[in-house]
Amino acid sequence: MYSIEMAYARMRELQDLANRSRAHQSPEPRRTAAKIRVARAKKR
C-alpha cells in the first residue's frame, strides 16, 4: 500500500534533487530567463 508518508518522502526527494540541479547550473540560464520575463512583462 502506498501511504501518505511514502508520497511525502518521495516529494521531498524530488524537491531536494531539483534544488541540487538548480544550484549546479551556471548563472547564465537564470539571466536569460530573467530577460524573457522582462520581455513578457513589457508586452502586457
N, C-alpha and C positions, 0 to 999 in steps of 0.2 A: 504493500500500500504506500502511496506517495503522500506524505504528510505535509502540513503547512511548514513545519520546521525544516524539512528537506528542501522544499521550494525556496524558503528564505535563505538557507545556506547556499544554494545554487545561485540565487540572485546576488548574494554578497560576493561569491567567487567571480561572477561575470563583471560586477562593478569594479572589483579590485583589478581584474585583468584590463578593463577599459581604462582605468586610471593609470595603470603602468604603461600601457601603449601610448597614451596621450603624453605622459611625462617624457617618453623616449623620442617623441617627434622633434624635429628641428623647429625653430620659431617661424620659419618661412611659411608653412601652410597656414598657420594661425593668422599671419599678416594678410595673406591672400584672402582668407575667409572674412577678415575684418573689412577689407576693401570691397568685397562682394556685398556685405551687409550695408555698407555706406552707400553703395551704388543703388541698392534696392530701396533704401530709405529715401534717396533723392527722387526716385521715380514717383513715389507717392505724392 
